[in-house]
Amino acid sequence: MATRNPKSKQDELREARAEARKARAEAAKQKAAAARAKAAQASADHVTGFLNFIREKGIVGLAIGLAIGTAATAVVTQIVNAMITPTVSLLLSVIGLENLSSLNVTVKRAADGTPLITYAIGDMIDALIKFFAVALVIYFVVMGLKLDKLDKKKEG
């Protein structure tokens, strides 16, 4: 019969501690792997959510519209500067004004007549005329080219 070499208590304790360290290391690896998987899933969910947002809200169409609108701004500004502004200047010269910038209202102190505040009414009227001219040109371009028909109506 073979004799068995009994392990000492210290050897058994060392082996138990080594097995416990291995078990803790394995548990830590599993926990880290689970955390990585959870983070990857969260990232995938965010990417999917972002792509769905872009598709559902028409962000690509908005970006294209913004780019085209930016390019069209130069054209519309040129039309206003080349046609509308000279026409307004001509009309102003007929009534005796050099330009709208010279049309100001100054409030003066009653006692000594010193100016308190000056309202640049002409500049405001000039800005309004240019705004409405730009809006009018854009309206006629959109309607003339039937660009309003390109928009897809949302189904309600």
Secondary structure, 3 states (H helix, E strand, C coil): CCCCCCCCHHHHHHHHHHHHHHHHHHHHHHHHHHHHHHHHHHHHHHHHHHHHHHHHHCHHHHHHHHHHHHHHHHHHHHHHHHHHHHHHHHHHHHHCCCCHHHCCEEEECCCCCCEEEEECHHHHHHHHHHHHHHHHHHHHHHHHCCHHHCCCCCCC
